[in-house]
């Protein structure tokens, strides 16, 4: 969680300095979901993400330097510099991308899970999406197919209550999103998305059920983003007092204090982690700034199949 927070805070500074461009959707406040969920899945499992996916990518193990280079649009980025913030991808780690289309990853995840089912693989596909995607037709189509075909898929809804900028209650007549999944016959339940241990426990239970042949599950991770939808967003739709109430539940200091109180770590450990992360980020920025840009001659590559 500290690495994710540090990476994003560094990206804010780089964005303000116009070192990185385009859209930037921050995950600050939601780190407990990534930390808890990815702790409970294996390298054989597939992941489909959203446009707010820096935390997912880091938790999946994609190197910080490869992510930072992608933010800079350099060829040593994880997507060759062509994806940027919203389209991180790493086939080796079965991280099948962020997706700029709301709900766009849901059909892809169902396809991956169907392939695993046909191969009789024990792998699980994890599909992450936000509360805004629940209003899309793909959500209903994909949950229906997943239940109908009994697919090995975990739907993980990161409900941060505002989608882009509309409060959940102004968009959905029924705000208990887990019940939507239950209506299709999926096992589904809400989770405190500000608590990494609660997320890990719920994910472990869901994944064990799916691997055991129990069919698809949905977890509604109830979380909150501390920053605006993107850095272009003036964030005038939320009450400042509400933001401060959620900041009081910041998952990083809460888990840090729990670890210190239990004796699992010391203040020196925490200091060393922060120092190591800052060094890692410094090196990633240096690598990104020195990384090569794609030649103009390659502009049309990857648009069509290449013949030998």
C-alpha positions, 0 to 999 in steps of 0.5 A, spaced: 500 500 500 505 504 501 508 503 494 502 504 491 501 511 495 508 513 493 507 511 486 501 515 485 503 521 489 510 522 485 505 521 479 501 527 481 508 531 482 510 529 475 503 531 472 503 538 475 510 539 472 508 536 465 513 530 465 507 526 464 501 527 460 494 525 458 489 523 463 491 521 470 486 517 475 488 516 482 487 510 486 489 514 493 485 511 498 483 505 495 490 501 496 487 496 501 483 493 495 489 492 491 493 489 497 488 484 500 485 482 493 492 480 490 495 477 496 490 471 495 491 470 487 496 466 484 500 467 478 496 462 474 490 467 475 488 472 470 486 479 471 482 484 468 482 491 470 480 498 469 482 505 467 484 506 475 489 501 475 496 503 477 495 500 484 492 493 481 498 493 476 503 494 482 500 489 486 500 484 481 508 485 481 509 489 474 515 493 476 515 500 478 520 502 473 516 499 467 509 502 470 513 509 470 516 508 463 509 507 461 506 513 464 512 517 460 510 514 454 517 510 453 518 504 449 521 501 455 514 501 458 510 495 460 505 497 454 511 499 449 509 506 451 503 506 447 498 505 453 499 510 458 496 511 465 489 507 462 492 501 458 497 498 463 498 491 460 503 485 462 501 478 458 507 475 462 503 476 469 496 475 466 495 482 467 490 483 461 490 491 461 486 497 464 480 499 459 478 506 458 471 504 457 467 503 463 465 496 464 469 494 457 473 489 461 467 485 463 466 481 457 474 480 456 474 477 463 468 472 461 472 470 455 478 469 459 474 465 464 470 461 459 477 459 456 480 456 462 473 452 463 474 449 457 481 447 458 479 445 465 484 449 468 484 451 476 485 458 474 480 464 476 479 470 472 479 476 477 475 482 473 475 489 477 470 494 475 467 500 479 460 502 481 459 506 475 460 499 471 454 496 474 449 501 470 452 498 464 449 493 460 455 489 460 455 488 467 448 484 467 450 480 460 456 478 463 454 476 470 448 472 467 453 468 462 458 467 468 452 464 472 449 460 466 456 457 464 458 456 471 465 460 470 471 461 474 470 468 475 471 473 481 467 480 479 470 485 484 466 491 484 470 497 487 464 501 489 467 508 491 460 511 491 461 516 485 463 513 479 466 519 475 462 524 479 455 522 480 453 520 487 451 512 487 444 514 490 443 519 484 444 513 479 442 507 482 435 506 485 438 500 489 444 502 492 446 495 495 450 492 489 452 486 491 444 484 491 445 485 483 449 479 483 445 475 487 439 476 483 443 472 477 444 466 482 452 468 484 454 468 491 455 475 493 457 480 499 459 486 501 466 488 504 470 493 507 474 496 502 478 500 507 481 494 511 486 490 507 485 484 512 478 484 510 479 484 503 484 478 503 479 474 507 473 475 503 477 474 497 480 468 500 473 465 501 471 467 494 477 464 490 477 457 494 469 457 492 470 458 485 476 453 485 472 448 488 467 448 483 462 453 486 461 458 480 462 465 480 462 470 485 462 478 486 465 482 492 462 489 493 469 492 495 466 499 499 471 504 498 473 511 497 477 515 493 480 521 496 482 525 490 478 527 484 475 522 479 482 525 475 486 531 475 482 534 470 476 534 475 474 540 479 471 535 484 465 540 486 460 534 487 462 532 494 462 535 501 469 536 503 467 534 510 465 527 507 472 527 504 475 528 511 471 523 514 473 518 509 480 520 510 480 518 517 479 511 515 485 511 511 487 504 510 495 505 510 496 508 517 490 504 520 494 497 518 501 500 520 498 502 527 495 495 527 502 492 525 506 496 530 501 494 536 502 487 534 509 487 534 509 485 527 514 490 525 517 496 528 518 504 527 524 502 524 521 497 519 516 503 517 522 508 516 526 503 512 520 501 507 519 508 506 526 510 504 526 504 500 520 506 496 523 513 495 529 510 492 525 505 487 521 511 485 527 515 484 530 510 480 524 509 476 523 516 474 530 516 472 529 510 467 523 513 464 526 519 463 532 516 459 527 511 456 527 511 448 521 514 444 518 510 439 520 512 432 515 515 428 517 510 422 513 505 427 507 509 428 503 504 424 505 498 427 501 493 431 495 496 427 495 490 422 497 483 423 505 483 421 507 478 415 514 474 416 
